[in-house]
Amino acid sequence: MPKLTETFAGKVPQTKSGTEKYWDSEIKGLVLFVGKRSKTWYFQKDIGGQTKRVMIGRFPVISAQVARQTALGFALEWGRGAGRTMQIGAPSLQRATEAYLARPKLRSEAHKTGVRSQFELHLKDWLRIPLDEISKSMVVERHRAMAAKPSSANHVLKYFRSVWNHARRVYDLPECPTMAVEWYEERPDGTIIKDLSEWRHAVDKLFNPIHRVLFEFLLFTGLRKTEALTLEWKHVHEDRIHLPMTKNGRSFDLPITQVHHEILAPLRGLGRRWVFPSPKSSSGHLGGRLRFAWSAHAHRRTFATVAIEAGVMEEIVGRLLNHTPLSITGQRYTKPSIDALRPAMEIVCQELSRRIEG
């Protein structure tokens, strides 16, 4: 083990990936963490079977001499028992993410899978780094590196911020470094299906019959793509579709009519569990990108647009789409029943059918 001097800290090279740890040969517990972009002084000690670590500061802002003096002070204090009140070192991004996703009321499994995949794709080199070593400059640089897809850049770093703030409840962390990010302006696509007769013709030309049913089902329910793809037959009832967990973290019941049963009829018997089965998929149901002239979300927007144009109140349309109401009354007190929403669903289906035939 080397003596952690100013010369040593200055000459030790940054890593190409991950973090290297250099322990001081004289002061037990003093360690220099060297990553791709930063060098950080820590004092670490095992107390009561747990590793406790406290950050001293970053080099060269904190010199080797100051780090050594600070470490000696910690060694003295912890030797007297003060270390028992110190926190365990900040968790890695990987550990913090899993703790965040383990919350019982955190949205759906699909959302959790999405966060993990986004971090694996865009923040993979950060996963093993302690949170307190991820700096503002690192966050800003990563956000800029994703500028080609501004919406993705914003979402990934906002997910990171959620994970950080959740960890901050337990660990002594500063304000999230995303405070330095200038978020990109996001302009919603807003695409809707303007000509439903043209849409009908395009659907009928699809080679896969399950895809044909899927897009018709999306249009007549307004469901999100993932909600439809993961729908199970046991949740399709005579009068409603039940979704045990949705994007906003709660269950949802959507009223359905005879039209919906007629749409799904060709799929009956194709699979015991999934409404939209796929023998080639590891999940057993359709997934991934579906090639079609209009996106799944364009179908959802069209459902909402047609509903409004047919005279359905905006608040009721929001209920059918499972949007969270903006008002306190809407969130906490108003809970329309399935039967109360059914007339609105019938109006929407009638109007969609009329426009398709028109």
C-alpha positions in Angstrom: 0.0 0.0 0.0 1.4 3.5 -0.9 1.5 6.5 1.3 -1.2 8.8 0.0 0.8 12.0 -0.6 0.0 15.0 -2.8 2.5 13.7 -5.4 0.9 10.2 -5.4 -2.7 11.5 -5.7 -1.7 13.8 -8.5 0.1 11.2 -10.6 -2.3 8.2 -10.1 -4.2 7.9 -13.4 -8.0 8.1 -13.8 -9.6 4.7 -14.5 -11.0 3.8 -17.9 -14.0 2.2 -16.2 -15.1 1.6 -12.6 -13.3 2.7 -9.5 -9.9 1.9 -8.0 -9.3 2.2 -4.3 -5.9 3.1 -2.8 -5.4 2.6 1.0 -2.9 4.6 2.9 0.0 2.7 4.4 0.2 4.7 7.6 -3.3 5.9 8.5 -5.6 3.0 8.6 -8.9 3.8 7.1 -7.8 6.6 4.8 -8.6 5.7 1.2 -8.5 7.4 -2.2 -11.2 6.4 -4.6 -10.1 7.0 -8.2 -12.8 6.9 -11.0 -13.0 8.0 -14.6 -13.4 11.7 -13.8 -12.8 12.2 -10.1 -10.5 11.4 -7.2 -12.2 11.4 -3.8 -10.8 11.0 -0.2 -12.8 8.8 2.2 -12.3 7.5 5.7 -13.7 4.0 6.2 -13.8 1.5 9.1 -15.7 -1.6 10.0 -17.8 -1.1 13.2 -20.1 -3.8 14.6 -19.9 -5.9 11.4 -20.8 -3.0 9.2 -18.6 -0.9 6.9 -19.0 2.8 7.7 -17.6 5.3 5.4 -17.6 9.1 5.3 -16.4 11.3 2.4 -13.7 13.8 3.2 -13.7 15.6 -0.1 -12.5 15.6 -3.7 -8.8 15.9 -4.7 -7.3 18.5 -5.5 -9.8 20.7 -3.7 -8.9 18.7 -0.6 -5.2 18.2 -0.5 -3.5 15.1 0.7 -2.3 16.9 3.9 -5.8 18.0 4.8 -7.2 14.6 4.0 -4.6 12.9 6.3 -5.3 15.3 9.2 -9.1 14.8 8.8 -8.7 11.0 8.7 -6.6 11.1 11.9 -9.4 13.1 13.5 -12.0 10.5 12.4 -9.8 7.7 13.6 -9.6 9.3 17.1 -13.4 10.0 17.2 -14.4 6.6 15.9 -12.0 4.9 18.4 -14.0 6.6 21.2 -17.3 5.2 19.8 -18.4 8.2 17.7 -18.3 6.1 14.6 -21.3 4.2 15.8 -23.5 7.2 15.0 -22.0 7.7 11.6 -23.9 6.6 8.5 -22.9 3.7 6.2 -21.2 5.0 3.0 -23.5 6.2 0.3 -24.9 3.4 -1.8 -23.9 2.7 -5.4 -26.4 3.8 -8.1 -27.3 0.2 -8.6 -28.2 -0.4 -4.9 -30.0 2.9 -4.7 -32.0 2.1 -7.8 -33.1 -1.3 -6.5 -34.1 0.2 -3.2 -36.2 2.8 -5.0 -37.9 0.3 -7.2 -38.6 -2.0 -4.3 -41.2 0.5 -2.9 -44.5 -1.3 -2.8 -46.6 1.5 -4.4 -44.2 2.3 -7.2 -46.2 2.0 -10.4 -46.1 -1.2 -12.5 -43.6 -3.9 -13.2 -43.3 -2.6 -16.7 -42.3 0.8 -15.3 -39.7 -0.8 -13.1 -38.3 -2.8 -16.0 -38.2 0.4 -18.1 -36.1 2.2 -15.5 -33.7 -0.6 -15.2 -33.3 -0.9 -18.9 -32.8 2.8 -19.4 -30.1 2.9 -16.7 -28.4 -0.1 -18.2 -28.5 1.5 -21.6 -27.5 5.1 -20.7 -25.9 5.0 -17.2 -24.2 1.6 -17.1 -20.8 3.1 -16.3 -22.3 4.8 -13.2 -24.1 1.8 -11.7 -21.2 0.7 -9.4 -20.3 4.2 -8.4 -21.4 5.6 -5.0 -24.0 8.3 -5.4 -21.8 10.9 -3.7 -19.2 10.4 -6.4 -21.5 11.3 -9.2 -20.9 15.0 -9.8 -22.8 17.9 -11.4 -20.4 18.0 -14.3 -20.9 14.2 -14.9 -24.6 14.7 -15.0 -24.5 17.7 -17.3 -22.1 16.0 -19.6 -24.3 12.9 -19.8 -27.4 14.9 -20.5 -25.6 16.8 -23.3 -24.4 13.5 -24.8 -28.0 12.4 -25.2 -29.0 15.6 -26.9 -30.0 13.8 -30.1 -33.0 12.4 -28.2 -34.0 15.3 -25.8 -37.0 13.5 -24.4 -35.0 10.4 -23.5 -32.2 12.6 -22.0 -34.7 14.3 -19.8 -36.5 11.2 -18.7 -33.3 9.2 -17.9 -31.9 12.0 -15.7 -35.2 12.6 -14.0 -35.4 8.9 -13.2 -31.9 9.3 -11.7 -33.1 12.3 -9.7 -36.0 10.2 -8.3 -33.5 7.5 -7.2 -31.2 10.1 -5.7 -33.9 11.8 -3.7 -35.2 8.5 -2.4 -31.7 7.5 -1.2 -31.4 11.0 0.4 -34.1 10.0 2.9 -31.6 7.6 4.4 -28.2 8.8 3.5 -26.5 12.1 4.1 -26.5 13.3 0.5 -26.4 16.8 -0.9 -29.0 18.1 -3.3 -29.2 16.0 -6.5 -26.5 17.1 -9.1 -29.3 17.3 -11.7 -29.9 20.8 -10.3 -27.2 21.8 -12.8 -29.0 20.4 -15.8 -30.8 22.7 -18.2 -33.7 20.5 -19.3 -34.5 20.3 -23.0 -37.8 21.6 -24.2 -40.1 18.7 -25.0 -42.8 19.1 -27.6 -45.4 16.3 -27.5 -46.0 14.6 -30.8 -49.7 15.2 -30.7 -50.4 13.0 -33.7 -54.0 11.6 -34.0 -55.7 9.5 -36.6 -57.5 12.0 -38.7 -59.1 9.7 -41.3 -60.5 6.6 -39.6 -61.6 5.1 -42.9 -58.0 5.2 -44.1 -57.0 3.6 -40.7 -59.5 0.8 -41.2 -58.0 0.1 -44.6 -54.5 0.0 -43.2 -55.5 -2.3 -40.3 -57.1 -4.8 -42.7 -53.9 -5.0 -44.7 -51.8 -6.0 -41.7 -50.4 -9.6 -42.1 -50.6 -10.6 -38.5 -54.3 -11.1 -37.4 -53.3 -10.5 -33.7 -51.9 -7.1 -34.7 -55.1 -6.3 -36.5 -57.1 -7.0 -33.3 -54.6 -5.1 -31.1 -54.8 -1.8 -33.0 -58.6 -1.9 -33.1 -58.6 -2.7 -29.4 -56.3 0.2 -28.6 -58.5 2.6 -30.6 -61.7 1.5 -28.8 -60.3 1.4 -25.3 -57.7 4.2 -25.2 -55.4 1.9 -23.2 -51.7 2.5 -23.1 -49.6 0.1 -25.2 -48.1 -1.8 -22.3 -51.5 -2.1 -20.6 -52.9 -3.8 -23.7 -49.9 -6.0 -24.4 -49.8 -7.4 -20.8 -53.6 -7.9 -20.5 -54.6 -11.3 -19.2 -57.9 -13.1 -20.0 -58.7 -13.4 -16.3 -58.9 -9.6 -16.1 -61.4 -9.4 -19.0 -64.9 -9.5 -17.5 -68.3 -9.1 -19.0 -68.7 -5.5 -18.0 -65.1 -4.3 -17.5 -61.4 -4.8 -17.9 -59.4 -4.8 -14.7 -55.8 -3.7 -14.6 -54.2 -4.6 -11.2 -51.4 -2.1 -11.5 -51.0 0.8 -13.9 -48.5 3.6 -14.7 -49.8 5.8 -11.9 -49.4 3.1 -9.3 -53.0 2.0 -8.8 -55.4 -0.5 -10.1 -58.0 0.6 -12.8 -61.3 -0.7 -14.1 -62.4 0.3 -17.6 -66.0 -0.2 -18.6 -66.4 -2.2 -21.8 -69.3 -2.9 -24.1 -70.4 -5.6 -26.6 -68.2 -3.9 -29.2 -65.1 -4.7 -27.2 -66.1 -8.4 -26.8 -66.6 -8.5 -30.6 -63.2 -7.0 -31.2 -61.5 -9.6 -28.9 -63.6 -12.6 -30.2 -61.0 -13.7 -32.8 -58.4 -14.1 -30.1 -60.4 -16.4 -27.8 -58.7 -19.8 -27.6 -55.3 -18.6 -28.9 -53.8 -18.5 -25.5 -54.8 -19.4 -22.0 -53.2 -16.5 -20.2 -52.4 -13.6 -22.5 -55.0 -11.8 -24.6 -52.3 -10.9 -27.2 -50.1 -14.0 -27.2 -46.8 -14.4 -29.0 -45.1 -17.9 -29.0 -41.8 -16.2 -30.2 -41.6 -13.9 -27.2 -39.9 -14.8 -23.9 -42.8 -13.2 -22.0 -45.4 -15.1 -23.9 -47.2 -12.0 -25.1 -46.6 -9.4 -27.9 -44.0 -6.8 -27.1 -41.4 -4.6 -28.6 -41.9 -2.2 -31.5 -45.0 -2.7 -33.6 -44.7 -1.4 -37.2 -47.8 0.5 -38.2 -48.5 3.9 -39.7 -49.8 5.2 -36.4 -48.3 4.6 -32.9 -50.1 3.1 -30.1 -50.2 6.4 -28.3 -51.7 8.0 -31.4 -54.6 5.6 -30.9 -55.0 6.7 -27.3 -55.0 10.4 -28.4 -57.6 9.7 -31.0 -59.8 8.0 -28.5 -59.6 11.1 -26.3 -60.1 13.5 -29.2 -63.2 11.7 -30.5 -64.6 11.5 -27.0 -64.3 15.2 -26.5 -65.8 15.9 -30.0 -68.7 13.6 -29.3 -69.6 15.7 -26.2 -68.1 13.7 -23.4 -66.9 15.9 -20.6 -63.2 16.3 -20.3 -63.1 15.1 -16.7 -64.9 11.9 -17.7 -62.5 11.4 -20.6 -59.7 11.7 -18.1 -61.3 9.0 -16.0 -61.6 6.6 -19.0 -57.9 7.2 -19.7 -57.0 6.6 -16.1 -55.4 10.1 -15.7 -54.8 11.4 -12.2 -57.2 14.3 -11.6 -55.6 17.6 -11.0 -58.0 18.7 -8.2 -57.9 17.5 -4.6 -61.6 16.7 -4.9 -61.0 14.6 -8.0 -58.1 12.8 -6.4 -59.5 12.1 -3.0 -63.3 12.2 -3.1 -64.8 11.7 -6.5 -64.8 8.0 -7.5 -67.2 7.5 -10.4 -68.5 3.9 -10.6 -68.1 1.6 -13.7 -71.8 2.0 -14.4 -71.5 5.8 -14.3 -68.7 5.8 -16.9 -70.3 3.2 -19.2 -72.6 5.7 -21.1 -69.6 7.8 -22.0 -67.7 4.7 -23.3 -70.8 3.7 -25.4 -70.9 7.2 -26.9 -67.2 7.0 -27.8 -67.5 3.6 -29.4 -70.6 4.7 -31.4 -68.8 7.7 -32.7 -65.6 5.8 -33.6 -67.7 3.2 -35.5 -69.5 5.9 -37.3 -66.3 7.6 -38.4 -64.7 4.3 -39.5 -67.7 3.4 -41.6 -68.1 7.0 -42.9 
